[in-house]
Amino acid sequence: MSVKLTSVWVDDQAKALAFYTEKLGFIKKTDIPTGEARWLTVVSPADPDGIELLLEPAGHPATKPLKDALVADGIPFTQFAVDDMDAEVARLKGLGVAFTQDPVDYGPVVTAVLDDTCGNLIQLAAMK
């Protein structure tokens, strides 16, 4: 068994695709119409055959209350690894990305939390 796909619920797939590609730097892997929505995935350019992130429509009634509660409590929906936290935060802030938590050093890891503009907080993590 292995992880090949994971998902993040997004309020707007087109907006999410723009944010995840233009700001975070992922590349579009799959885009298949599925009725009103799309099977829309992005991947890291460093590993285009690696784990895909599904930008999944947050259409189920349970998603909004869960996402709202996570954001209200400052809890990230998921996290992404970065090599150089300071450089990545500076790059993203330069692109206008809003952070709810600037980098914090926890010893073996440094984390920061950003708003993906699609209803989620995303944590960045850099291992030392």
C-alpha positions, 0 to 999 in steps of 0.5 A: 500500500502507498499514498499516491493521492490525497485531497484538499477541499476547495470552495472554487476549483478554478481559484484553487488551481490558480493559487496552487499553481501560480502562488505555491508552484505546483503544476497541473497533472490531471483535469477531467470534467466530471459533471459540474466539477472536475477531477483536478490534481496538482503535483510538485514540479520536483516529483511530477510522478509523485503524490497528487493533490486533488483539488476536491470540490467542497460540495458535501454539506459536512465540509463547510462546518468542518473547514470553518471550525478548523480555520476558526481554531487556527488548525491547518487542513494539511501540510507541505514540506519546504526546504528553506522556510525563510526563503519560501515565506519571503517568496510567498509573501512577495506574491501576496500570500497571507500567513496566519502564522509566521515561521516558528522554530520548534527545535527539529522543525520550523512551521508556518501557516498560510491561507490558501484563499479557498477555505483552508489553512495550510502548514509549511514544514521544514525539517532541520 
